Amino acid sequence: MAELLLVRHAQASFHAADYDCLSPLGEQQSLWLGELFAARGTAFDAVVTGTLRRHHQTLEGIRQGLGLDTLEPALQVPGLDEYEFRALVAAFESMEPDHPLVRARYADLRDKSAFYRVLRLTLQAWAEDRLPGPLPESWDAFRERVDAAATALQELSAHSSRILAIGSGGAMATLLGGRLGLSPAHIVDLNLQIRNTSLSHFFINREKFLLASWNAVPHLEVEGRETAITYG
């Protein structure tokens, strides 16, 4: 069986007009992760990313930390991309403008905790097909493209011994949830707990997708980096 190290992208730019770009802290997180791989002598014979800029910027930081001249993705898989969370939240807020959590969010638009409380409600409504359209994609369509990503990784395991894959939190949670048969509610809970540049370790082949560890950040759980553990 092949090893798969599935990594969530580093911290993106939450309050910027363009979220899909690493923050300065995100650049540092990805560099530290690469340095951890270098210290452990971890090498990869296949690299997979989603198609988003933050995925590729995370890979670039890992490359720098590893001290490699190149580290190019063998495959770009749209199933590792995130759902369009801003469009989904906007749909929920149009449906529930007077919800207390929506009103609390608009009282301070820079409060990330308030945003994530609304996002949780949004994702639950999305999974239950209660959001008004048009939407970028349905929950079922999102799960289908994540399942396609899982299949692509399993196919890659046939001729790779250790795979690095970089994606987004929602896709990662849905990939694991689909393999474990979790409910949408449990997948949403997983999604909102995934840390930036966290490592999730699997053993995979064409028939199996086995979880070994989930959401670990050993490169951030060191003295002086306590504030570098982020979720966005």
C-alpha positions in Angstrom: 0.0 0.0 0.0 1.1 3.6 -0.6 1.3 6.3 2.1 -0.7 9.4 1.5 0.1 12.6 3.4 -2.9 14.9 2.9 -2.2 18.5 3.8 -4.6 21.4 4.2 -3.3 24.6 2.6 -1.6 27.2 4.8 -3.5 30.2 6.2 -5.2 32.2 3.4 -6.1 35.9 3.4 -9.4 35.9 5.2 -10.2 39.6 5.2 -8.7 40.4 1.8 -10.8 40.9 -1.4 -8.9 37.8 -2.8 -9.0 35.0 -0.2 -7.1 32.7 -2.5 -3.7 33.9 -1.5 -1.5 32.9 1.4 -1.1 35.4 4.3 2.5 36.0 5.5 1.8 33.6 8.3 0.6 31.0 5.8 3.8 31.3 3.9 5.7 30.7 7.1 3.5 27.7 8.1 4.2 26.0 4.7 8.0 26.7 5.0 8.0 25.1 8.5 6.1 22.1 7.2 8.8 21.6 4.5 11.5 21.9 7.1 9.8 19.2 9.1 9.8 16.9 6.1 13.5 17.7 5.5 14.4 17.0 9.2 12.5 13.6 9.0 14.0 12.7 5.6 10.5 12.5 4.1 10.5 12.3 0.3 7.7 12.0 -2.1 7.4 10.2 -5.4 4.1 11.8 -6.4 2.6 15.2 -5.6 -1.0 16.2 -6.1 -2.8 19.5 -5.5 -6.1 21.1 -6.1 -6.3 23.8 -8.7 -6.4 26.8 -6.3 -3.6 29.3 -5.9 -3.3 28.8 -2.1 -2.7 25.1 -2.8 0.2 25.9 -5.1 1.6 28.5 -2.8 1.6 26.0 0.0 3.5 23.6 -2.1 6.0 26.3 -3.0 6.6 26.9 0.7 7.1 23.2 1.4 9.5 23.0 -1.5 11.6 25.9 0.0 11.5 24.2 3.4 12.7 20.9 1.8 15.5 22.8 0.1 14.5 21.4 -3.3 15.0 23.2 -6.6 11.6 21.9 -7.9 8.6 20.1 -6.5 6.0 20.0 -9.2 2.5 18.4 -8.9 2.1 15.3 -11.0 -1.6 15.8 -11.0 -4.1 18.7 -10.3 -7.4 17.4 -9.0 -10.4 19.8 -8.8 -11.9 17.5 -6.2 -9.4 18.8 -3.7 -10.7 22.4 -4.2 -13.0 24.1 -1.7 -16.7 24.8 -2.1 -17.5 28.4 -2.9 -18.1 29.3 0.8 -18.8 33.0 0.3 -21.5 32.3 -2.3 -23.1 29.7 0.0 -23.0 32.0 3.0 -24.6 34.8 0.9 -27.4 32.4 -0.1 -28.0 31.4 3.6 -28.1 35.1 4.7 -30.5 35.9 1.9 -32.8 33.2 3.3 -32.3 34.0 7.0 -31.5 37.7 7.2 -32.9 38.1 10.7 -31.3 35.0 12.2 -29.5 36.1 15.4 -26.1 34.7 14.2 -26.4 36.5 10.9 -27.2 39.8 12.6 -24.3 39.2 15.0 -22.0 38.7 12.1 -23.0 42.0 10.5 -22.4 43.7 13.8 -18.7 43.1 13.3 -17.7 41.8 9.8 -14.1 41.3 11.0 -15.1 38.8 13.7 -14.0 35.4 12.2 -15.8 33.5 15.0 -19.1 35.1 14.0 -18.5 34.2 10.4 -17.7 30.5 11.2 -20.9 30.2 13.3 -22.9 31.3 10.2 -20.8 29.0 8.0 -21.7 26.0 10.1 -25.4 26.8 9.7 -24.9 27.4 6.0 -23.2 24.1 5.4 -25.9 22.2 7.3 -28.6 23.9 5.1 -26.6 23.2 2.0 -26.3 19.5 2.8 -30.0 19.4 3.4 -30.7 21.1 0.1 -32.4 24.1 1.7 -30.3 27.0 0.3 -31.9 29.1 -2.4 -30.4 29.0 -5.8 -28.7 29.5 -8.1 -25.7 28.0 -6.3 -22.2 27.3 -7.7 -22.8 23.6 -7.0 -25.0 21.3 -5.0 -23.8 19.3 -2.0 -24.2 16.1 -4.0 -22.1 17.6 -6.8 -19.4 18.6 -4.3 -19.3 15.1 -2.8 -19.1 13.6 -6.3 -16.0 15.6 -7.2 -14.4 14.8 -3.9 -15.1 11.1 -4.5 -13.4 11.5 -7.9 -10.4 12.9 -6.2 -10.2 10.0 -3.8 -10.4 7.6 -6.8 -7.6 9.5 -8.6 -5.4 9.2 -5.5 -6.1 5.5 -5.2 -5.2 5.1 -8.9 -1.9 6.9 -8.3 -1.1 4.6 -5.4 -0.6 1.8 -7.9 2.8 3.2 -8.9 3.7 5.5 -6.0 5.0 4.7 -2.6 4.5 8.0 -0.8 2.1 10.7 -2.1 1.8 14.3 -1.0 -1.6 15.9 -1.6 -2.6 19.5 -0.8 -6.2 20.5 -0.7 -8.8 22.5 1.2 -10.5 21.7 4.5 -14.0 21.1 3.2 -12.7 18.7 0.5 -10.5 16.9 3.1 -13.4 16.5 5.6 -15.7 15.2 2.8 -13.1 12.8 1.5 -12.6 11.3 5.0 -16.3 11.4 5.8 -17.1 9.6 2.5 -14.6 6.8 3.3 -15.9 6.4 6.9 -19.6 6.7 6.0 -20.1 9.8 8.2 -23.3 11.9 8.1 -23.2 15.4 6.5 -23.5 16.9 10.0 -20.3 15.0 11.1 -18.5 16.1 8.0 -19.3 19.7 8.7 -18.0 19.3 12.2 -14.7 17.8 10.8 -14.4 20.5 8.3 -14.5 23.3 10.8 -11.8 21.7 13.0 -9.1 21.3 10.3 -6.0 23.3 10.9 -3.9 25.1 8.3 -1.0 22.9 7.0 -2.2 20.0 9.1 -1.1 16.5 8.2 -3.5 13.6 7.7 -1.9 10.2 7.1 -3.5 7.4 5.1 -2.5 4.1 3.7 -4.2 3.5 0.3 -4.5 1.2 -2.6 -7.1 0.7 -5.3 -9.4 -1.1 -2.9 -8.7 0.6 0.5 -8.4 4.1 2.0 -7.2 3.6 5.6 -6.8 6.4 8.1 -3.6 6.4 10.3 -3.7 9.9 11.8 -5.7 13.1 11.3 -5.2 16.9 11.5 -1.7 16.9 13.1 0.5 20.0 13.2 3.8 18.8 14.8 5.7 21.6 13.0 3.5 24.2 14.8 3.3 22.5 18.3 6.7 23.8 19.3 7.8 26.6 21.7 7.3 30.0 20.1 4.8 28.9 17.5 1.7 28.6 19.6 -0.1 31.5 17.8 0.7 30.0 14.4 -2.0 27.3 14.7 -4.9 28.7 12.6 -8.1 27.4 10.9 -8.8 29.7 8.0 
